Amino acid sequence: MSNYILSNYNRIDLEFINGKGSWLYTKDDKYLDFSSGIAVNCLGHANQKLIKALQTQAGKLWHTSNLFRISEQEELAKKLCGYSFADKVFFCNSGAEATEAIVKIIRKYHYMMGNPNKKNIIVLNNAFHGRTMTSIQAGSSKSHREGFLAKNDCDCGFSRVKENNILQLKKQINKNTAAILFEPIQGEGGINTFSNSFFKDIKRLCKEEKILLAFDEVQSGIARTGKLFSHEWYGVTPDIMSLAKGLGGGFPIGAVLMVDKLAKCMGYGSHGSTFGGNQLACSVALAVLKEVSKKKFLLKVQRNGLFLRKHLEDLKKKYPDIIISIKGKGLLTGIEFSESTEKFCFLARKKKLILVPAANNVVRLLPPLNVSKADIRIAVSIIKNCLGEL
Ligand code: PLP
């Protein structure tokens, strides 16, 4: 391991030098990748369409900054708005930057409406929204906050409620509440889904209380659940939403989509990003979006999600003491274990399957969205062998 890289990651001593589809290659081995770089490589590794988009743009122009018009950015924004509730888009480079922008835009909106004290955002238990100073406050992990905030900063601008509990949420709302922000399906927090009625009640509450609804679709968006955006499953649209991860298929890009009334409050100089939405990133994201927005593609993600789930449910029946539940939607899938998952991920890796832990006792299965049934079968059979060994 390098002596020169900050040791903030507990890295696995494994280096991949090549990738193709759902497979990763070391010098002398191959691994089935059911992590997709943590829900990023949505079209797999070395996807020819993405390579072509990147290479074509790389030969023309990489970056000019947002001082100038960028037609690739304009086209991407138009497409994202066309596919969603949104009227305007802001581009950045990551999920945490998108969270930052969401919080700023929410606060600016209320400020411009003559309510400068409406700054508090209600967030959920088990939330994860990134690792910047603002997003660690929105997230629920105490360890992510430890040492970074002044003691009385810990609840600065955010209050946390239990999921699926509309009464508690209602009680938290006061005159300074600006918005409710949550992941429609929680990723890092353990692949947690919420009831349809929770979504509907929140939407109604937001309307009644004149507060904003914000979704973090950094992990659950871009077709991961078999809909382009996971909130489509619930028939509830937000006022503002973040995207990142899958949007660039591995090229860093983030986005915040919003309705006009919010966009109007963000005038010149109110926010910015040097790299955000540059030609290279937007060209790749356009190629990603072209693929993942196809009806056929989305239906296949749904079908493969159900196929994977069925096999996992069978394993749950066979190992009821080890597996508590199968969670998630589409190819944002989790296996909830009765114990810590560290050993399971290690065993799977030894058998050449890459998985990602979430929370303490959930293993995430995040294959590329174009994964084949044959590769799903291989993953399931490795998982079965690991369960046998546990
Ligand atoms: N929001 C959610 C729901 C995430 O899952 C993540 C990352 O895992 C983030 C925000 C932060 O994204 P990034 O790591 O790109 O800053």
Boltz pocket constraint, residues with backbone or C-beta under 6 A from the ligand:
constraints:
  - pocket:
      binder: B
      contacts: [[A, 38], [A, 93], [A, 94], [A, 95], [A, 96], [A, 97], [A, 99], [A, 128], [A, 129], [A, 130], [A, 131], [A, 183], [A, 187], [A, 188], [A, 216], [A, 217], [A, 218], [A, 219], [A, 220], [A, 244], [A, 245]]
      max_distance: 6.0
